[in-house]
Amino acid sequence: MKQQSRSKPKIPPEDRVVLFDGVCRLCSFWARFLIRFDKKRRFKLATVQSPDGQAILESHGFSKDYYKTMLLVEGGNVYTKSSAFFRVMFRLPWPWPFVCIGWVVPSVIRDWLYDRVALNRYKLFGRHEACVIPDKDHESRFLGE
């Protein structure tokens, strides 16, 4: 799902930013996965709870209190759910773009499956008491660092 922004986010237009729930264990795993495999550093990360994450959510018209999807911000465009996931996977090194074969599944089905996991992520994977703080060697991967 793609949305046009209402106003420009406070990030350079050439940056790609992945917003994720910093207290969700699954989402934190996703961020660590990106840090490990995004060797060319194509993506910056931000938790939705951070000031930068909150500003991006607000500038694109998303709720700042309830997070049900990760977001990918590319220039003035925002991608959510399975579209965001596949756009990220496509830009990672081989074999990860192979996962994009899932694009053949209609988005209504992909997003329905995404929503089932997203709505139950705390129950299935647990949650941290507070946002995970990035390791010192990963700080440069986060927006605003």
C-alpha positions in Angstrom: 0.0 0.0 0.0 1.5 3.4 -1.0 0.4 6.7 0.4 1.5 10.2 -0.7 2.6 12.3 2.2 0.7 15.4 3.4 3.9 17.2 4.2 7.5 16.6 3.7 9.2 14.4 6.4 12.2 15.7 8.2 14.6 13.4 6.3 16.6 13.9 3.2 14.6 12.8 0.1 17.3 10.4 -1.0 17.1 8.5 2.3 15.0 5.3 2.8 13.8 5.0 6.4 12.2 1.9 8.0 10.1 2.7 11.0 9.4 -0.2 13.4 7.9 -0.7 16.8 10.8 -0.6 19.2 9.2 -2.6 22.0 8.0 -5.5 19.8 10.4 -8.4 19.8 9.6 -9.4 16.2 10.1 -5.8 15.0 13.4 -5.6 16.9 14.5 -8.8 15.2 13.6 -7.2 11.8 15.8 -4.2 12.6 18.7 -6.5 13.6 18.1 -8.5 10.4 18.4 -5.3 8.3 21.5 -4.2 10.2 23.1 -7.5 9.4 22.2 -7.9 5.7 21.9 -4.3 4.5 25.7 -4.1 3.9 25.4 -1.1 1.5 23.5 0.8 4.2 20.6 1.6 1.9 18.2 1.9 4.9 18.1 4.0 8.0 16.1 2.8 10.9 13.9 4.6 13.4 11.6 3.3 16.1 8.0 4.7 16.0 8.4 5.7 19.6 11.5 8.0 18.9 11.1 11.7 18.2 12.1 11.2 14.6 9.6 8.3 14.2 6.8 10.3 15.8 7.5 13.2 13.5 7.5 11.0 10.4 4.2 9.3 11.5 2.6 12.7 12.0 3.8 14.2 8.8 2.3 11.2 6.9 -1.0 11.2 8.7 -0.5 8.0 10.8 -1.5 7.5 14.4 1.3 8.3 16.8 -0.2 6.1 19.5 -1.1 2.8 17.9 1.3 1.0 15.6 0.1 -1.9 13.5 2.5 -1.9 10.6 6.1 -1.1 9.8 6.6 1.8 7.4 9.1 2.4 4.6 9.6 6.0 3.7 11.2 6.6 0.3 11.3 10.3 -0.6 7.8 11.5 -0.4 6.2 8.1 -0.6 5.3 5.8 2.3 4.8 2.0 1.9 3.1 -0.1 4.5 2.5 -3.8 5.3 3.6 -6.3 2.7 4.5 -3.7 0.1 7.0 -2.2 2.5 8.4 -5.6 3.4 8.9 -6.6 -0.3 10.4 -3.2 -1.2 13.0 -3.7 1.5 13.8 -7.3 0.7 14.3 -6.4 -3.0 17.1 -4.1 -2.1 19.0 -6.6 0.1 21.8 -8.8 -1.3 21.1 -12.2 -2.8 19.3 -14.5 -1.7 16.8 -12.1 0.0 15.3 -10.6 -3.2 14.1 -14.1 -4.0 11.5 -13.7 -1.3 9.9 -11.1 -3.6 8.3 -13.9 -5.4 5.5 -13.2 -2.9 4.6 -10.2 -5.1 2.6 -12.6 -7.2 0.1 -13.0 -4.4 -2.6 -10.3 -4.6 -2.0 -7.4 -2.1 -5.3 -7.9 -0.4 -4.3 -11.5 0.6 -0.7 -10.5 1.4 -1.9 -7.6 3.6 -4.5 -9.8 5.3 -1.7 -12.2 6.3 0.5 -9.3 7.4 -2.3 -8.0 9.6 -2.8 -11.4 11.3 0.9 -11.4 12.4 1.0 -7.6 13.2 -2.2 -7.7 15.3 -0.9 -10.7 17.3 2.9 -9.9 17.4 3.1 -9.2 21.1 1.2 -12.4 22.0 3.3 -14.5 19.5 6.7 -13.0 20.0 6.5 -10.9 23.2 7.5 -7.3 23.9 10.4 -5.5 25.6 9.6 -3.3 28.6 11.2 -0.3 26.8 12.6 0.5 23.4 15.7 -1.4 22.5 18.8 0.8 22.5 21.1 0.3 19.5 24.6 -1.1 20.1 27.3 1.5 19.8 28.4 0.0 16.5 24.8 0.3 15.1 24.0 3.8 16.2 24.9 5.2 12.7 22.2 3.0 11.2 19.4 4.9 13.1 17.9 8.1 11.9 19.1 11.1 13.9 22.3 9.4 15.1 
